[in-house]
């Protein structure tokens, strides 16, 4: 198996996590142990689960970890929307992150589907 670092989906997920970390740095101080921490953990979970699943050595394990990454992505998207509703994030601040999150989601679902195909 090829290293997880060469997977485009992992690279994009890392870009997303970096963008989220930078964005969350502007959240109010009183959210440091609340939404700021939660949104950062969800963002980090996505590339981490791709990497861990890839290194497990079986397609079955990899698919399971891709599912976890998808769950973390949904959690992250929900937290971004909540952050916007609370006024912590302007819509303009999300203009690059939301499309990137959508792209990562499509890539994760596509990779998962390809692994589910027998003989591929």
N, C-alpha and C positions, 0 to 999 in steps of 0.2 A: 504494500500500500504506500501511496505517496504521502509525504508529510502534510499535516494539516495546514502548515504555513503556506503551502502552495495553492490551497483551495481559495478561489476567488470569493466564495461566500464567507470564509473566515476573515479574509482581508477587509471585505466590506463591513462585516460585523465589528471588526476592530475600529474602523473609521467611525462607525456609529457610536460605539462606546466612548471613543475619544471626544466626539462632538457632544455627547450627553454629559460627560464629566465637565467639559468647559461651560456648558449651559447651566448645569446645576450649581456651579460656583457662584452664580448670581442670585440664587434663591435666598430668601430671608434667613437670617441667622437662627430664628426660632424653629426653622424646618430642618436644621442640620441633622438631627437624630430621627427625623420623621421622613418626609417626602424626599428630601435631598439624598439621604442614605438609601432609601428604598429604590429610587430611580437609578441611582448609580449601581446598585447590586443587580438590578434587572438587566441593565445594559452590559455589565461585565459577564453576566451569566450566559449571554448568547454566544460570543466567541469561545468562552470557556467550555461550554457543552459541545460545541462543534469539535474543538480540539480533543477533549476527553473521549468523545465517542469515536473519533477517527483512530485514536491510539489504542482503543480496546481490541482491535484486530478482527472483529466480525461485523458483517453487514447488519445483523440483527441488533447488536449493541449500538452500532452507529445510528441506525434508524430510531432507536429509543432515545438516544441523546439529541438527535435532531428534533424529535418531538418535544423534548424538554426545552430546547432552544426556541422553538416556536411558541411555547407557552410563555417563556420569559419575554419574547418579543411582544406578545399580546398584552402582558403586564406592563411593559414599558410604554406601549402606545396609550394605554389607559391612563397611566401616570402623567404622560405628556399632556393629554387632554385635560386632566384634572388641574395640572399646573397652569394651563392656559385659562381655565375657568376661574381659578383663584387669583389670576392677575400676576402670577410669578413669571410668566413667559408671554411675550407678544407673538402674535401670529407670524410676524416677519421673522422672528427667531427660529421658527419651526420650518421655514421654507426649504431648507436644505436637509433637515433631519427627517421629516415625515416621508419625503420621497425615498430617501436612503433606507429607512425602515421598511417601506413597501418593497423596495428592491430586494432587501435581505430576506424578507418573508417569501417572496416569489422564488428566490433561489433555494431557500431551505425546502419549500414544498416540492420544487422540481427535483432536487437531489433525493429527497425522501421517496418520491414516486419512482425515480430511476432505480433505486435500490430495491424497491418492492417488485420490480419486473423480474420474473424468473429468467435465469440465463444471461443477464446483462452484467 
